[in-house]
Amino acid sequence: MRQDSAVTSSPDAPDTPDTPDAPAELSRSSSLSRLLTLVHRHGVLSRARLTKLTGLNRSTVSVLVSQLVAGGLVVEAAPAAGAQVGRPSPEVRPDRAVVALAVNPEVDAVTIGLVGLGGRVIKKIRYKTERIPTAAEAVNIAAAVIDGMRGELNSGFRVVGIGVAVPGLVSAADGLVRHAPHLGWHNEPLAQMLAAATGYAVTVSNDASIAAEAEMTFGAAAGARDVVYLNGGASGIGGGIITEGRLLAGHCGYAGELGHTLVRSDGATCHCGARGCLETEVRQEPLLRLVMLDDGEPGGLAASLAASRDPEVAAEVRRQLAFLAVALRTVVNVFNPEAIVLNGFLAALDAAAPGVLAAGVSAQALAEPAAQVRISAATLGADLMMVAAAELAFAPLLADPAAFAPLLADPAAFARPS
């Protein structure tokens, strides 16, 4: 499972040199993984840059890149004409045909996406539902949309699998959705159900946890090693914590439920049974009601909050930001993050009253960690969950391209569901 997997090294950190007694096949597998992961994260790298980043010699990089090209995972091309002196180093990019399917069930829709190696969202379909979908209904919707794409997928792409981002607790061992309170799901074998319905390998994880990794890889926290991510939406508030470049999953993969941080001792009772949780005080619904919006799309809410001159709207924004600052005070003091990334309506709240949240955190948290943290909005925007879910499907390929030997030898096999 991806939820308890991790980014174990910085994208730009050189590999540890191979020891003389290291098995040759293990060394080749590790090096192929390193190169493919670097190309995936950067989008395009020259052979010379790959040589520098990995610490491998030029001839080894040349051989490994050739193997990835032969396997249909990357392509090489001459760089754009410029003022470079001498023979230019070929540029290596992900093969545009290698893709993953992404699924994100929500309380009012199921979104299905097609994402290319390198994090490029090719297509996204948001299928709105009349009511909160059951797990079986979400699977049926996703399978129907994917079936409608079969002709396109089989003729133009090589699908490595499906990743699913769920707003709830997901077992890291088997993709079982233990508890998704806003969806009303309990002990749903979602990975098994979707795999049976589509024929593709399926990996399921908590949406906020994998979104944290996606923002660290491609977005606002790129380059940071200690990151806390919080997302706010119709399903409440979820979080993901990355420390030293690794996702903090916890014993069973349930870590990061920051929406249940205590912010008000005399607050309302949360669906979890506790009182005064962050997501009982900081909520999207009253904001939508005040600005008279029906749709919780973050862009529309952010624009409406920023444009509003209604004192009641301003008061509600500041009230919610005050409670969010209490939660982030705890986050800063406990985890000492380099970056805090906000998404969904939380980012809209922060944008509606610039500086208020940062000032609130600074006033309450310990001075030293508060002075070092930066709070910013997620930059992957509406594509975040698609990119994050796709990373689940890409993870096995990135971890060990050599294990995909049948696919490397027969790229057309990608198009056949497993």
C-alpha positions as CSV (number, residue, x, y, z in Angstrom):
1,M,0.0,0.0,0.0
2,R,1.1,3.6,-0.6
3,Q,-0.2,5.1,2.6
4,D,2.7,3.6,4.6
5,S,5.2,3.9,1.8
6,A,7.4,6.9,1.8
7,V,9.7,9.3,-0.1
8,T,12.9,8.0,1.3
9,S,15.3,10.5,-0.2
10,S,15.4,14.0,-1.6
11,P,14.9,14.0,-5.4
12,D,18.3,15.7,-5.8
13,A,20.2,13.6,-3.3
14,P,22.9,11.4,-5.0
15,D,22.7,7.6,-4.6
16,T,25.0,5.8,-2.2
17,P,27.7,4.3,-4.3
18,D,27.3,0.6,-5.0
19,T,29.5,-1.6,-2.8
20,P,31.7,-4.1,-4.6
21,D,29.7,-7.1,-3.3
22,A,26.3,-5.6,-4.1
23,P,24.3,-8.0,-6.4
24,A,24.4,-6.6,-9.9
25,E,20.7,-7.1,-10.5
26,L,19.8,-5.3,-7.2
27,S,22.1,-2.4,-8.2
28,R,20.5,-2.2,-11.7
29,S,17.0,-2.2,-10.3
30,S,17.8,0.5,-7.7
31,S,19.5,2.7,-10.3
32,L,16.6,2.3,-12.8
33,S,14.2,3.3,-10.0
34,R,16.3,6.3,-9.2
35,L,16.5,7.6,-12.7
36,L,12.8,7.0,-13.5
37,T,11.7,8.7,-10.2
38,L,13.9,11.7,-11.0
39,V,12.4,12.1,-14.5
40,H,8.9,11.6,-13.1
41,R,9.4,14.4,-10.5
42,H,11.3,16.9,-12.6
43,G,9.4,16.3,-15.9
44,V,12.6,16.7,-18.0
45,L,16.2,16.2,-17.2
46,S,19.3,16.0,-19.3
47,R,21.5,13.0,-19.2
48,A,24.2,15.2,-17.8
49,R,21.9,16.3,-15.0
50,L,20.9,12.7,-14.2
51,T,24.6,11.9,-14.0
52,K,25.1,14.6,-11.5
53,L,22.0,13.9,-9.4
54,T,22.6,10.1,-9.1
55,G,26.4,10.1,-8.8
56,L,26.6,7.3,-11.4
57,N,29.0,7.6,-14.3
58,R,27.9,8.8,-17.7
59,S,28.1,5.4,-19.4
60,T,26.0,3.8,-16.7
61,V,23.4,6.5,-17.0
62,S,23.4,6.1,-20.8
63,V,22.8,2.3,-20.5
64,L,20.0,2.8,-17.9
65,V,18.3,5.5,-19.9
66,S,18.4,3.3,-23.0
67,Q,16.7,0.5,-21.0
68,L,14.0,2.8,-19.9
69,V,13.5,4.1,-23.4
70,A,13.3,0.5,-24.8
71,G,10.7,-0.2,-22.1
72,G,8.5,2.7,-23.2
73,L,8.8,4.6,-20.0
74,V,10.9,7.6,-21.1
75,V,11.8,9.3,-24.3
76,E,14.9,11.1,-25.3
77,A,15.2,14.2,-27.5
78,A,17.8,16.8,-28.4
79,P,17.4,20.0,-26.3
80,A,16.0,23.2,-27.7
81,A,18.5,25.2,-29.7
82,G,20.4,27.7,-27.5
83,A,23.7,29.1,-26.7
84,Q,25.1,26.0,-25.1
85,V,28.8,25.3,-26.1
86,G,29.8,21.9,-27.2
87,R,27.6,18.8,-27.8
88,P,24.3,19.2,-25.9
89,S,23.2,16.4,-23.6
90,P,20.0,14.7,-24.6
91,E,16.9,15.5,-22.6
92,V,15.0,12.7,-20.9
93,R,11.2,13.0,-20.4
94,P,8.4,10.6,-19.3
95,D,6.8,8.8,-22.1
96,R,3.4,10.5,-22.6
97,A,1.7,7.2,-23.1
98,V,2.4,5.8,-19.6
99,V,-0.6,6.8,-17.4
100,A,-2.5,6.0,-14.3
101,L,-6.2,6.3,-13.5
102,A,-7.2,8.3,-10.5
103,V,-10.5,8.2,-8.5
104,N,-11.7,10.5,-5.7
105,P,-15.1,9.8,-4.2
106,E,-16.7,12.8,-2.4
107,V,-20.0,13.5,-0.7
108,D,-21.5,15.0,-3.8
109,A,-19.5,13.5,-6.7
110,V,-17.0,10.9,-7.9
111,T,-14.1,12.3,-9.9
112,I,-12.1,10.2,-12.3
113,G,-8.9,11.3,-13.9
114,L,-6.2,10.2,-16.3
115,V,-2.7,11.3,-15.3
116,G,0.5,10.9,-17.1
117,L,3.9,9.9,-15.7
118,G,5.3,13.2,-14.6
119,G,2.1,14.3,-12.9
120,R,0.4,15.8,-15.9
121,V,-3.4,15.6,-15.7
122,I,-4.7,14.6,-19.2
123,K,-8.4,14.3,-18.5
124,K,-10.7,14.7,-15.5
125,I,-14.4,13.9,-15.3
126,R,-16.4,14.9,-12.2
127,Y,-19.6,12.9,-12.0
128,K,-22.0,14.6,-9.7
129,T,-24.3,12.5,-7.5
130,E,-27.8,13.3,-6.2
131,R,-26.8,12.1,-2.8
132,I,-23.8,10.7,-0.9
133,P,-22.7,7.7,-2.9
134,T,-22.3,4.3,-1.3
135,A,-19.1,2.5,-1.8
136,A,-20.8,0.2,-4.3
137,E,-22.2,3.2,-6.2
138,A,-18.8,5.0,-6.3
139,V,-17.3,1.8,-7.7
140,N,-20.0,1.5,-10.3
141,I,-19.6,5.1,-11.3
142,A,-15.8,4.9,-11.6
143,A,-16.0,1.6,-13.5
144,A,-18.6,3.0,-15.9
145,V,-16.5,6.1,-16.7
146,I,-13.4,4.0,-17.1
147,D,-15.3,1.6,-19.4
148,G,-16.3,4.5,-21.5
149,M,-12.6,5.4,-21.9
150,R,-11.5,1.9,-22.8
151,G,-11.1,2.5,-26.5
152,E,-8.9,5.6,-25.9
153,L,-6.9,3.9,-23.2
154,N,-6.2,0.7,-25.2
155,S,-5.2,2.6,-28.4
156,G,-3.2,5.5,-27.0
157,F,-2.0,4.7,-23.5
158,R,-0.4,2.1,-21.2
159,V,-2.3,2.1,-17.9
160,V,-0.3,1.0,-14.9
161,G,-3.2,0.9,-12.4
162,I,-5.7,2.9,-10.4
163,G,-5.1,5.0,-7.4
164,V,-8.0,6.1,-5.1
165,A,-8.0,9.0,-2.7
166,V,-10.7,8.6,0.0
167,P,-11.7,11.1,2.7
168,G,-11.4,8.6,5.6
169,L,-9.4,6.0,7.4
170,V,-7.9,3.4,5.1
171,S,-6.1,0.2,6.1
172,A,-2.6,0.4,4.7
173,A,-2.5,-3.4,4.4
174,D,-5.4,-4.1,2.1
175,G,-7.1,-0.9,0.9
176,L,-10.1,-1.5,3.2
177,V,-11.9,1.8,4.0
178,R,-12.3,1.4,7.7
179,H,-14.2,4.5,8.4
180,A,-15.2,7.4,6.1
181,P,-17.7,9.3,8.3
182,H,-18.8,11.9,5.9
183,L,-19.4,9.2,3.2
184,G,-21.0,6.9,5.7
185,W,-18.6,4.1,4.7
186,H,-17.5,1.4,7.2
187,N,-15.2,-1.6,6.5
188,E,-15.7,-1.3,2.7
189,P,-13.2,-3.4,0.7
190,L,-12.9,-0.7,-1.9
191,A,-9.6,-1.8,-3.5
192,Q,-10.9,-5.3,-4.0
193,M,-14.3,-4.0,-5.4
194,L,-12.8,-1.6,-7.9
195,A,-10.2,-4.1,-9.1
196,A,-12.9,-6.7,-9.7
197,A,-15.0,-4.1,-11.6
198,T,-12.2,-2.8,-13.8
199,G,-9.5,-5.5,-14.0
200,Y,-6.8,-3.0,-13.0
201,A,-4.6,-3.1,-10.0
202,V,-6.0,-0.7,-7.4
203,T,-4.4,1.1,-4.5
204,V,-6.4,3.1,-1.9
205,S,-5.3,5.7,0.6
206,N,-6.4,8.6,2.7
207,D,-6.8,11.7,0.5
208,A,-5.1,14.2,2.7
209,S,-2.1,12.0,3.4
210,I,-1.3,11.4,-0.3
211,A,-2.1,15.1,-1.1
212,A,0.7,16.1,1.3
213,E,3.1,13.9,-0.6
214,A,1.9,15.3,-4.0
215,E,2.4,18.9,-2.8
216,M,5.9,18.0,-1.5
217,T,6.7,16.4,-4.9
218,F,5.1,18.7,-7.4
219,G,3.6,21.7,-5.5
220,A,3.9,24.3,-2.8
221,A,6.2,22.3,-0.6
222,A,8.6,21.1,-3.3
223,G,12.1,20.8,-1.8
224,A,10.8,20.8,1.8
225,R,11.4,17.8,4.1
226,D,9.0,18.6,7.0
227,V,5.5,19.5,5.8
228,V,2.0,19.5,7.3
229,Y,-0.9,19.6,4.8
230,L,-4.5,20.5,5.7
231,N,-7.5,20.3,3.3
232,G,-10.9,21.6,4.0
233,G,-14.0,20.5,2.0
234,A,-17.5,19.2,2.3
235,S,-16.2,16.1,3.9
236,G,-14.5,18.0,6.7
237,I,-10.8,18.6,7.4
238,G,-8.1,16.1,6.7
239,G,-4.4,16.3,7.1
240,G,-1.1,14.7,6.2
241,I,2.2,15.0,7.9
242,I,5.6,14.5,6.3
243,T,8.7,14.4,8.5
244,E,12.2,14.1,7.1
245,G,10.8,13.4,3.7
246,R,8.6,10.5,4.9
247,L,4.9,10.3,5.3
248,L,4.0,9.8,8.9
249,A,1.4,7.0,8.6
250,G,1.2,5.7,12.2
251,H,0.8,2.1,13.3
252,C,-2.1,1.3,11.0
253,G,-1.9,4.1,8.5
254,Y,-4.4,6.4,10.2
255,A,-2.1,9.3,11.2
256,G,-2.9,12.9,10.1
257,E,-6.5,13.3,11.3
258,L,-5.8,16.9,12.2
259,G,-9.5,17.8,11.7
260,H,-10.0,16.2,15.2
261,T,-7.5,18.5,17.0
262,L,-9.2,20.1,20.0
263,V,-9.7,23.8,19.5
264,R,-12.7,24.6,21.8
265,S,-13.3,22.8,25.1
266,D,-16.9,23.9,25.2
267,G,-17.6,23.3,21.5
268,A,-20.2,21.2,19.7
269,T,-20.0,17.4,19.7
270,C,-18.2,16.1,16.6
271,H,-19.3,13.0,14.7
272,C,-16.2,11.3,16.2
273,G,-17.8,11.6,19.7
274,A,-15.4,14.3,21.0
275,R,-16.3,18.0,21.6
276,G,-14.7,21.0,20.1
277,C,-12.8,19.4,17.2
278,L,-11.3,21.7,14.5
279,E,-13.8,20.5,11.9
280,T,-16.8,21.4,14.1
281,E,-15.7,25.0,14.3
282,V,-14.0,25.5,10.9
283,R,-16.5,24.5,8.3
284,Q,-17.3,25.2,4.6
285,E,-21.1,25.1,4.8
286,P,-21.6,28.4,6.8
287,L,-19.2,30.2,4.4
288,L,-21.1,29.0,1.4
289,R,-24.4,30.0,2.9
290,L,-23.2,33.5,3.8
291,V,-21.9,34.2,0.2
292,M,-24.9,32.4,-1.3
293,L,-23.0,29.8,-3.2
294,D,-24.3,26.3,-3.8
295,D,-21.0,24.8,-5.1
296,G,-18.0,24.3,-2.8
297,E,-15.4,24.7,-5.6
298,P,-12.5,26.4,-3.8
299,G,-12.0,28.9,-6.6
300,G,-15.5,30.2,-6.5
301,L,-15.6,30.4,-2.7
302,A,-12.2,32.2,-2.6
303,A,-13.4,34.8,-5.1
304,S,-16.7,35.3,-3.3
305,L,-15.0,35.7,0.1
306,A,-12.4,38.1,-1.2
307,A,-15.0,40.2,-3.0
308,S,-17.5,40.4,-0.1
309,R,-18.0,43.6,1.9
310,D,-20.5,42.0,4.2
311,P,-19.5,42.4,7.9
312,E,-21.1,39.1,8.8
313,V,-18.9,37.3,6.2
314,A,-15.8,39.1,7.5
315,A,-16.7,38.1,11.1
316,E,-17.2,34.5,10.2
317,V,-13.9,34.4,8.3
318,R,-12.0,35.8,11.3
319,R,-13.8,33.5,13.7
320,Q,-12.8,30.4,11.7
321,L,-9.3,31.7,11.2
322,A,-8.9,32.1,15.0
323,F,-9.8,28.4,15.6
324,L,-7.6,27.3,12.7
325,A,-4.7,29.3,14.3
326,V,-5.3,27.3,17.5
327,A,-4.9,24.0,15.6
328,L,-1.9,25.2,13.7
329,R,-0.3,26.4,17.0
330,T,-0.4,22.7,18.1
331,V,0.9,21.6,14.7
332,V,3.9,24.0,14.9
333,N,4.8,23.1,18.5
334,V,4.5,19.4,18.0
335,F,5.9,18.8,14.5
336,N,8.1,21.9,13.9
337,P,7.3,21.9,10.1
338,E,9.1,23.9,7.5
339,A,5.9,24.4,5.5
340,I,2.2,24.3,6.2
341,V,0.1,23.9,3.0
342,L,-3.6,24.7,3.0
343,N,-6.0,23.5,0.4
344,G,-9.8,23.8,-0.3
345,F,-11.8,26.2,1.7
346,L,-9.0,26.6,4.3
347,A,-6.9,28.3,1.6
348,A,-9.9,30.4,0.7
349,L,-10.2,31.5,4.3
350,D,-6.5,32.5,4.5
351,A,-6.7,34.4,1.2
352,A,-9.8,36.3,2.4
353,A,-8.0,37.9,5.3
354,P,-4.2,37.9,4.4
355,G,-1.9,37.8,7.3
356,V,-4.5,37.1,10.0
357,L,-3.8,33.3,10.2
358,A,0.0,33.7,10.2
359,A,-0.2,36.4,12.9
360,G,-2.5,34.2,15.0
361,V,-0.1,31.3,14.8
362,S,2.9,33.4,15.5
363,A,1.2,34.9,18.6
364,Q,0.4,31.5,20.1
365,A,3.1,29.0,19.0
366,L,6.6,28.8,20.4
367,A,8.6,31.6,19.0
368,E,11.4,29.7,17.3
369,P,9.4,27.1,15.3
370,A,6.8,29.7,14.5
371,A,9.4,32.0,13.1
372,Q,10.7,29.3,10.7
373,V,7.4,27.9,9.3
374,R,5.8,29.2,6.1
375,I,2.1,29.0,5.5
376,S,0.9,28.9,1.9
377,A,-1.8,27.6,-0.4
378,A,-1.5,24.4,-2.3
379,T,-0.4,25.1,-5.9
380,L,-1.7,22.0,-7.6
381,G,-5.2,23.4,-7.3
382,A,-8.2,21.4,-8.6
383,D,-5.8,18.8,-10.0
384,L,-4.3,17.9,-6.6
385,M,-6.4,14.9,-5.8
386,M,-5.9,13.4,-9.3
387,V,-2.2,13.8,-9.1
388,A,-2.1,12.5,-5.6
389,A,-4.2,9.4,-6.4
390,A,-2.2,8.7,-9.5
391,E,1.0,8.6,-7.4
392,L,-0.4,5.5,-5.7
393,A,-0.7,3.7,-9.0
394,F,2.7,4.9,-10.2
395,A,4.5,3.9,-6.9
396,P,5.2,0.2,-7.7
397,L,6.6,1.1,-11.2
398,L,8.8,3.9,-9.7
399,A,10.0,1.7,-6.9
400,D,11.2,-1.1,-9.2
401,P,10.9,-0.6,-12.9
402,A,12.9,-3.9,-13.4
403,A,10.0,-5.8,-11.7
404,F,7.9,-4.7,-14.7
405,A,10.1,-6.8,-16.9
406,P,7.2,-8.3,-19.0
407,L,5.9,-4.8,-19.6
408,L,9.4,-3.5,-20.4
409,A,9.7,-6.3,-23.0
410,D,6.2,-5.9,-24.3
411,P,4.9,-2.3,-23.8
412,A,1.5,-3.3,-25.3
413,A,0.9,-5.3,-22.1
414,F,0.3,-2.1,-20.3
415,A,-2.9,-1.7,-22.1
416,R,-4.2,-5.1,-20.9
417,P,-5.9,-4.9,-17.5
418,S,-4.3,-7.1,-14.9
